Amino acid sequence: MKISEQRRAALQTLTGGELDMLVIGGGIVGSGVARDAAMRGLKVGLVEQHDFAFGTSGRSSRLLHGGMRYLAQGRLGLVREASVEKKILHRIAPHLAAPLAFIFPAYPSAEWPLWQMRIGVKIYDLLCGGQNLGKSSVISKEATLQAVPQLQPDELRGAVRYFDGFTNDARLVLDTLCSAAAAGATLLNYCRLEKASYQNGLWQCVVVDKTTESRCVVRARAVVNASGPWAGGVPHSQVKLRLTKGIHLVMERSRLPAADAVVLTEGKRILFVIPWGERLILGTTDTDYTGSLDDVRPEASDVVYLLSVANEFFPAAQLKMADVISSWAGLRPLLADPNGGASDISRAHEIRSPEPNWWDVAGGKLTTYRLMAEQTVDRVIAAARLNAKSCLTANVPLLENPEFSGLLPPEFGRDAVTHHCSKEWALHLDDVMIRRTSWHYYHRDAMEKARQAARWMAELLDWSLVEYEAEVARYSAAFNKNT
Ligand SMILES: Cc1cc2nc3c(=O)[nH]c(=O)nc-3n(C[C@H](O)[C@H](O)[C@H](O)COP(=O)(O)OP(=O)(O)OC[C@H]3O[C@@H](n4cnc5c(N)ncnc54)[C@H](O)[C@@H]3O)c2cc1C
């Protein structure tokens, strides 16, 4: 079936009858809710105003973690909850949840002395509700420098080595959506909730198909607002957020060679150098944000900050702007707390119903999305008295055959492009280059690859020359923004 016909069919399903649930937002939380609800046998639809994973869920640090920082803050409940979830994701989506060792070096000037870190990582292992993805250990100064050869040796006392998971955030969203669709959910990207009203026990939701600018009404017994950083502006939402921005840089792995990830500190802040194939990811910042939600950019000052912290820990590397292959910036949808520094705000989540059968779900982390979804769907079912099975998402694999999905980009080629367009709702060049494949972030010659990918997409999606050029220009704008 052609893509335009697929979209028309999806719109017909959304508007043709009554849904049990309409989900607003195709980030990780909305995807998780749609998957959970569909697997319980509910009639569920999801609309996403941009592409799936366009928001925060495609711009994270890509870690599945209990949160070492929260452990240091004594938030054991939060750490335990996320640690258990990280292991569940490792079980249901091993292709997107690889164990990753972290070396956390100890210096006398840092916030945490080695003896405290030693106890901390043991507690961290215990909080996984069984075994962690690997066993933590304490390593000597010599072993630390062997593992991370360029690390500042002066004053180094040794390190702890502990385990978390490495994922691919946008792929986690897309595979969750594929799983939701396989269970019967109807999903539409480039479709925005404009307004909604509650009449006779049903939500009448006006949605705009952005590919045609046409409006239609979707009727649903319950609405779940999972719009992340946008939640404050969605009609009927009562979510109050404090948004903070975090950026990441991608560089050649050879610039900071290490088999494991490395934890860097700046005051109480924790930063990471994360190995990613032949590249590394350096992140992140945490600063209050009040700009446009649809156009979040890394500023030069963010880049300078990350490079300066990295250069302090790796003085011989002399990292410079020219080392940066690509970058991304995302917004944390943190539950509002006007007091305290940006890094101190809780990463807990909240599920609330400000109006009958309208549910706001906000906060949380990528790592806890499955649990957030389970709790949300439980509450929707109970309140709307829906007839549904119990939650299955912790035990059913996300995908049976993840041929084009993994931690690393798929091989660049027509097969991947065809797959992403025909099976994963890609409409625009940036949908393929950025979110489906990460080619944009991984390859220095991403612009060249984009032109070739656009030629393949033009054939697959029947683009005219004008459309082809518009797509390359649209991607080029994203390209300049992100590098
Ligand atoms: C820099 C950074 C690093 C992070 N690192 C990690 C990490 O390593 N591990 C971890 O567990 N967590 C991490 N997080 C947190 C995690 O990424 C977020 O908590 C999570 O992605 C939020 O998902 P979401 O679905 O709520 O929001 P989003 O992914 O932003 O999704 C919301 C979606 O709703 C859509 N939408 C909004 N309004 C409408 C509307 N009216 N109609 C239709 N659609 C609409 C938006 O377009 C958007 O796509 C990080 C966050 C940041 C910013």
The ligand as an SDF file (V2000), in Angstrom:
LIG
                    3D

 53 58  0  0  0  0  0  0  0  0999 V2000
   19.6320   15.8620   27.4990 C   0  0  0  0  0  0  0  0  0  0  0  0
   18.7680   14.7600   28.0200 C   0  0  0  0  0  0  0  0  0  0  0  0
   19.3330   13.5420   28.3410 C   0  0  0  0  0  0  0  0  0  0  0  0
   18.5310   12.5180   28.8330 C   0  0  0  0  0  0  0  0  0  0  0  0
   19.0980   11.3140   29.0460 N   0  0  0  0  0  0  0  0  0  0  0  0
   18.3520   10.2970   29.5120 C   0  0  0  0  0  0  0  0  0  0  0  0
   18.9380    9.0190   29.6590 C   0  0  0  0  0  0  0  0  0  0  0  0
   20.0960    8.7980   29.3370 O   0  0  0  0  0  0  0  0  0  0  0  0
   18.1630    8.0410   30.1630 N   0  0  0  0  0  0  0  0  0  0  0  0
   16.8630    8.2510   30.5160 C   0  0  0  0  0  0  0  0  0  0  0  0
   16.2420    7.3170   31.0090 O   0  0  0  0  0  0  0  0  0  0  0  0
   16.2610    9.4450   30.3240 N   0  0  0  0  0  0  0  0  0  0  0  0
   16.9680   10.4680   29.8170 C   0  0  0  0  0  0  0  0  0  0  0  0
   16.3950   11.6850   29.5970 N   0  0  0  0  0  0  0  0  0  0  0  0
   14.9700   11.8640   29.8790 C   0  0  0  0  0  0  0  0  0  0  0  0
   14.0990   11.2930   28.7660 C   0  0  0  0  0  0  0  0  0  0  0  0
   14.6930   11.4830   27.5190 O   0  0  0  0  0  0  0  0  0  0  0  0
   12.7090   11.9530   28.7980 C   0  0  0  0  0  0  0  0  0  0  0  0
   12.1770   11.8570   30.0930 O   0  0  0  0  0  0  0  0  0  0  0  0
   11.7440   11.2860   27.8230 C   0  0  0  0  0  0  0  0  0  0  0  0
   12.3190   11.1460   26.5430 O   0  0  0  0  0  0  0  0  0  0  0  0
   10.4650   12.1040   27.7180 C   0  0  0  0  0  0  0  0  0  0  0  0
    9.6060   11.4520   26.8310 O   0  0  0  0  0  0  0  0  0  0  0  0
    8.1780   12.0210   26.4730 P   0  0  0  0  0  0  0  0  0  0  0  0
    7.4970   11.0110   25.6270 O   0  0  0  0  0  0  0  0  0  0  0  0
    7.5060   12.4450   27.7420 O   0  0  0  0  0  0  0  0  0  0  0  0
    8.4500   13.3730   25.7000 O   0  0  0  0  0  0  0  0  0  0  0  0
    8.8450   13.5940   24.1520 P   0  0  0  0  0  0  0  0  0  0  0  0
    9.8070   12.6060   23.6840 O   0  0  0  0  0  0  0  0  0  0  0  0
    9.2460   15.0180   24.0110 O   0  0  0  0  0  0  0  0  0  0  0  0
    7.4900   13.3270   23.3930 O   0  0  0  0  0  0  0  0  0  0  0  0
    6.3950   14.1950   23.4370 C   0  0  0  0  0  0  0  0  0  0  0  0
    5.8240   14.2830   22.0360 C   0  0  0  0  0  0  0  0  0  0  0  0
    4.5490   14.9150   22.0700 O   0  0  0  0  0  0  0  0  0  0  0  0
    4.3770   15.5830   20.8390 C   0  0  0  0  0  0  0  0  0  0  0  0
    3.2950   16.5730   20.9680 N   0  0  0  0  0  0  0  0  0  0  0  0
    3.3210   17.6850   21.7280 C   0  0  0  0  0  0  0  0  0  0  0  0
    2.1550   18.3790   21.5900 N   0  0  0  0  0  0  0  0  0  0  0  0
    1.3900   17.6610   20.7250 C   0  0  0  0  0  0  0  0  0  0  0  0
    0.0810   17.8590   20.1740 C   0  0  0  0  0  0  0  0  0  0  0  0
   -0.6690   18.9330   20.4790 N   0  0  0  0  0  0  0  0  0  0  0  0
   -0.4110   16.9350   19.2970 N   0  0  0  0  0  0  0  0  0  0  0  0
    0.3480   15.8360   18.9650 C   0  0  0  0  0  0  0  0  0  0  0  0
    1.5900   15.6330   19.4560 N   0  0  0  0  0  0  0  0  0  0  0  0
    2.1060   16.5190   20.3250 C   0  0  0  0  0  0  0  0  0  0  0  0
    5.7510   16.1990   20.6040 C   0  0  0  0  0  0  0  0  0  0  0  0
    5.9520   16.5700   19.2650 O   0  0  0  0  0  0  0  0  0  0  0  0
    6.6880   15.1070   21.1020 C   0  0  0  0  0  0  0  0  0  0  0  0
    7.1820   14.2900   20.0560 O   0  0  0  0  0  0  0  0  0  0  0  0
   17.1540   12.7350   29.0510 C   0  0  0  0  0  0  0  0  0  0  0  0
   16.5770   13.9560   28.7080 C   0  0  0  0  0  0  0  0  0  0  0  0
   17.3740   14.9490   28.1750 C   0  0  0  0  0  0  0  0  0  0  0  0
   16.7830   16.2420   27.7550 C   0  0  0  0  0  0  0  0  0  0  0  0
  1  2  1  0
  2  3  1  0
  2 52  2  0
  3  4  2  0
  4  5  1  0
  4 50  1  0
  5  6  2  0
  6  7  1  0
  6 13  1  0
  7  8  2  0
  7  9  1  0
  9 10  1  0
 10 11  2  0
 10 12  1  0
 12 13  2  0
 13 14  1  0
 14 15  1  0
 14 50  1  0
 15 16  1  0
 16 17  1  0
 16 18  1  0
 18 19  1  0
 18 20  1  0
 20 21  1  0
 20 22  1  0
 22 23  1  0
 23 24  1  0
 24 25  2  0
 24 26  1  0
 24 27  1  0
 27 28  1  0
 28 29  2  0
 28 30  1  0
 28 31  1  0
 31 32  1  0
 32 33  1  0
 33 34  1  0
 33 48  1  0
 34 35  1  0
 35 36  1  0
 35 46  1  0
 36 37  1  0
 36 45  1  0
 37 38  2  0
 38 39  1  0
 39 40  1  0
 39 45  2  0
 40 41  1  0
 40 42  2  0
 42 43  1  0
 43 44  2  0
 44 45  1  0
 46 47  1  0
 46 48  1  0
 48 49  1  0
 50 51  2  0
 51 52  1  0
 52 53  1  0
M  END
$$$$
